[in-house]
């Protein structure tokens, strides 16, 4: 099975509509998985952090992200990113991240937020391991090797 390079993985991550499955570990040791909006800035991935996922990350910062695409086995592509999560609560940094997220969604500079909601927190996920699969690339490589 073909894997993506780091550059291909980030390109795929950036091409998605902005949803990722975040898995944290709950207080009983079970996975807690939720879909969340995200954006990438450099090598790090940022997600909103509140409720149970925030509590889980405070207890255990090891998380997993899943992004996938495809309708049939032949066109499946995806990433599993294992990483360490850090909570970001400092108001100036939360505002900067809120503005970065808005820019990535196409918000103009004039319409960027100038303040953030009280209690707003982000989670920064620093990837430690990226696992990928790209069945489209795999089929293309098999075809090219036969030529």
ZIBEL-V129733 format. One record per backbone hydrogen bond with DSSP energy under -1.0 kcal/mol. CO is the residue of the C=O (numbers start at 0). NH is the residue of the N-H. Records with the same first field share a line. If there is no record, write none. Layout:
# ZIBEL-V129733
CO = NH / NH
This chain:
# ZIBEL-V129733
1 = 133
4 = 8
5 = 9
6 = 10
7 = 11
8 = 12
9 = 13
10 = 14
17 = 37
19 = 35
20 = 65
21 = 33
22 = 63
23 = 31
25 = 28
29 = 25
31 = 23
33 = 21
35 = 19
38 = 45
40 = 43
43 = 40
44 = 124
45 = 38
46 = 122
50 = 54
51 = 55
52 = 56
53 = 57
54 = 58
55 = 59
60 = 84
62 = 82
63 = 22
64 = 80
65 = 20
66 = 78
68 = 76
71 = 74
72 = 75
75 = 134
76 = 68
77 = 132
78 = 66
79 = 130
80 = 64
81 = 127 / 128
82 = 62
83 = 125
85 = 123
87 = 121
89 = 93
90 = 94
91 = 95
92 = 96
93 = 97
94 = 98
95 = 99
96 = 100
97 = 101
98 = 102
99 = 103
100 = 104
101 = 106
102 = 105
107 = 110
108 = 111
116 = 119
120 = 48
121 = 87
122 = 46
123 = 85
124 = 44
125 = 83
128 = 81
130 = 79
132 = 77
133 = 137
134 = 138
135 = 139
136 = 140
137 = 141
138 = 142
139 = 143
140 = 144
141 = 145
